[in-house]
Amino acid sequence: MIHRAPTPPPLRLVAWELTRSCLLHCRHCRASAQAGPYPHELSTEECERILLSIVSFAKPIVILTGGEPMLRPDIYRIARLGSGLGARMVMAPCGLLLTADACGRIVEAGIQRISVSIDGATAASHDSFRGMDGAFDTLKKGLAAARVAGLSFQVNTTVTSRNLAELPAILDLSIQLGAVSFHPFLLVPTGRGKDMEAESITPLQYEQTLAWINEKAAVTPISIKPTCAPHYHRIMRQARRTVSAKIAPGVTHPINAMTRGCLGGHGFAFISHVGKMQICGFLDKEAGDLRANDYDVKTIWETSELFASIRDRQSYHGKCGRCEYHAVCGGCRARAFASSGDYLGDEPFCVYQPSARAEGKRLATSKKR
């Protein structure tokens, strides 16, 4: 299929898997990360070339992630360079290495925020999910050190049937620990997460959970934003009038800062530990190889056939292609690929049925093309 080539959107967010080595063995890990070492990971010099390429045409938020990015001895050098070049550097550590000294070095390197995962409201449930006894208590100590260092943090939670009932308690815990935001992630069954497919919440539970998040976001004192849940933007629009009347003073609800659902290829890119660009870490399809393309992020971002196909939402198949919310939602491309092998296909966890009017408009547009 030949895809339309609209002007590439600005690159606003990069998730960069600096290493796959990790201290944990999380049940849902999209990279199936383990202790390593992993061969052929990007060198310090290669990372510097990639950063220079990124800032030559964009000034995005750069998420230094893994695995455990703090296992790289050059992590602070990389962060310091990116910050000095004008990128907003943030990091996603697993939390086990957040000592007082490390938090101080993170701040000194210009990292403005970290994200950590809490996948259970108790030590038992969190440690079971993360694959290590003591992970919960160690993480809480690390976050106490982050607060002392003035390092802000957000909490991520991967939602499955095993912790769905704990979600309100995890939100409360996040607030108590001092988080600035709470990001529930809806499970994408890739990597080790493929083995958790039986623990995925149902499409109806998915819809109910996103509706609950939308309600809580109107009254909770910290920012709440679900991730890997693109049809949240459809739900927000459907509930706009009701929610707008309930937003508490001083609360920033996502309804007041609307963007779009899946950002993969639409402002967001992923770079793997060996320099492969993808639309996200969950869709394991290569958009371009930085090593084979002189570390030129801009050229891959602007000319990749994979990025072009993702950006052409008129070419999506099934109900995602004919839905009236396709411009703000788009469905999860990784979840579609995991369920059917077609990354332009239906989002399997969406219960919404497009209107007949939307389907007619879609057919008319297809005939014009």
HELIX and SHEET records of a PDB file:
HELIX    1   1 THR A   44  VAL A   55  1                                  12    
HELIX    2   2 PRO A   69  LEU A   71  5                                   3    
HELIX    3   3 ILE A   75  GLY A   84  1                                  10    
HELIX    4   4 ALA A  100  GLU A  108  1                                   9    
HELIX    5   5 ALA A  123  ARG A  130  1                                   8    
HELIX    6   6 ALA A  135  ALA A  149  1                                  15    
HELIX    7   7 LEU A  164  GLU A  166  5                                   3    
HELIX    8   8 LEU A  167  LEU A  177  1                                  11    
HELIX    9   9 GLY A  191  GLU A  199  5                                   9    
HELIX   10  10 PRO A  203  ALA A  217  1                                  15    
HELIX   11  11 TYR A  232  GLN A  238  1                                   7    
HELIX   12  12 ARG A  240  SER A  244  1                                   5    
HELIX   13  13 PRO A  254  ASN A  256  5                                   3    
HELIX   14  14 ARG A  291  ASN A  293  5                                   3    
HELIX   15  15 VAL A  297  THR A  303  1                                   7    
HELIX   16  16 GLU A  305  ARG A  311  1                                   7    
HELIX   17  17 ARG A  313  SER A  315  5                                   3    
HELIX   18  18 GLY A  318  ARG A  322  1                                   5    
HELIX   19  19 ARG A  333  SER A  340  1                                   8    
HELIX   20  20 ALA A  356  LYS A  368  1                                  13    
SHEET    1   A10 SER A 223  ILE A 224  0                                        
SHEET    2   A10 SER A 181  LEU A 186  1                                        
SHEET    3   A10 SER A 152  VAL A 159  1                                        
SHEET    4   A10 ARG A 113  SER A 117  1                                        
SHEET    5   A10 ARG A  88  MET A  91  1                                        
SHEET    6   A10 ILE A  61  THR A  65  1                                        
SHEET    7   A10 LEU A  13  GLU A  17  1                                        
SHEET    8   A10 PHE A 268  ILE A 271  1                                        
SHEET    9   A10 LYS A 276  GLN A 278 -1                                        
SHEET   10   A10 GLY A 288  ASP A 289 -1                                        
END                                                                             
